Amino acid sequence: MLHVILSSCPAAAADAIARGLVEQRVAACVSVLPGAVSTYRWQGTVQCEPETLLVIKAPEETLEACMAALVALHPYDVPEVVAWPAQRVADSYLAWALAACDVPAPT
């Protein structure tokens, strides 16, 4: 099974986070989507900040390690880490994602 994880971050940190997750083989792919604007409450006030959205694809077998690595690489005190299982994934993409993360294919 493949999971999709969303995390917003400052633009300056996006490439390093994406590269770190893929280099550690905890994520097969990280799509970096600039131009997001997040509105949220932080320390009692409403903030509105430009951010970059990371769309992270990780196998079930590396999900916890991926989330831990994301938190470690992320510059925020409380990084956004929202994951959910992909209900349907093309067989060829899933096979590639598993191989990219050194996860054995199911037998």
Summary of the structure (lengths in Angstrom):
residues: 107
radius of gyration: 14.5
end to end distance: 13.4
largest distance: 51.8
contacts: 295
relative contact order: 0.29
helix: 35%
strand: 38%
